[in-house]
Amino acid sequence: MSATFRVALSGDFKKPDGSPTYPDFDLDQLVSAPDIEMAFLEPSDPIRGEQLEEFDALILLAHRFGRESIPKSGRLAVVARFGVGYDTVDVGACTKAGIALVITPDGVRRPVAVSILTFMLALTGKLIAKDRLTRAADAGYARRSEHMGTGLVGRTFGSIGIGNIGTEVFRLLKPFGMKLAAYDPYADTAVATELGVELVGLDDLFRRSDILSVSVPLTTETHHLVNEERLRLMKPTAYLINTARGPIVDQKAITKALREGWIAGAGLDVLEKEPPDPNDPILRLDNVILTPHALCWTDQCFAGNGAADVQAVLEVQHGRVPRGVVNREVLENPAWKERLAHFRSRFEG
């Protein structure tokens, strides 16, 4: 193996003119490290395996990483995803090849939680409608009473998922005086009790919630978890929020629910198809707030994601298991163990 630890960044971290896509991603630690070489890949989606033959680590933005992305050299040890979503990565292929997949829960925890609260406050306060009224001047002001908001004290905030982001949302909700409920088959009951969150069944959560938020990863089990049958369980005054992944919500069903008034409204940062078709009927509804899978994008979010990825790469370079490993079974893979032992002897010596 090479005496230098080589780190690749997917090509979408640079604009066509060569400038950084996200200047808040600080690469100084990698640039200044004496035993690290860093290079940007040529843009390719999915990434091709031959691009990674001479690299030990990959920091991955939005490009897909599939079976065809695995280099034949057997050198690549870690794929550090910029964010927490990993539906663009073939996890099984990584595990089989002895490659750890790492995500950045610390970087997105607060920014995504804040985006959920942003949707909640905008929806219940009728923010978009009142903005339109103001722009209509006299005619708009005359219709103010038609757009009464919903108070939050005593209302139920429900979360599908009480993991990294779900727990942060509940912490931020403490001063609002709301009832808190969640569905999560993997929930830490001690954490739920500490936060004052009642764990309930999935259908019960749909029935109870005045605001219902989706905070789970996209998997085969969660695909279309929010479907027509469950949306029909919700109160006509309730709101749905999705900042996770579009396919968790059946978009045809939510469009029908919004159009026919099964629920009062929705805040969707993610859609089944991104970008949406210009003729998608959901774009014509006025009781949904739509954002382009970017509501949590702030300078702090991207700085945090970048710092977490850089730290993960440095941990692997020094033969240590990084935080945020998705495919934990890889830690017992002989190829992974061999790479880590080599890095430890080379860079800790």
Helices and strands as residue ranges (DSSP letters): E 5-9, G 11-13, H 28-32, E 36-40, G 49-52, E 57-60, G 67-69, E 78-81, H 91-96, E 100-102, H 105-124, H 127-135, H 137-141, G 144-146, E 156-160, H 164-173, G 174-176, E 179-183, H 189-195, E 198-199, H 202-208, E 211-214, H 228-231, E 239-242, G 246-248, H 251-260, E 265-268, G 281-284, E 288-290, H 299-317, G 328-332, H 334-347
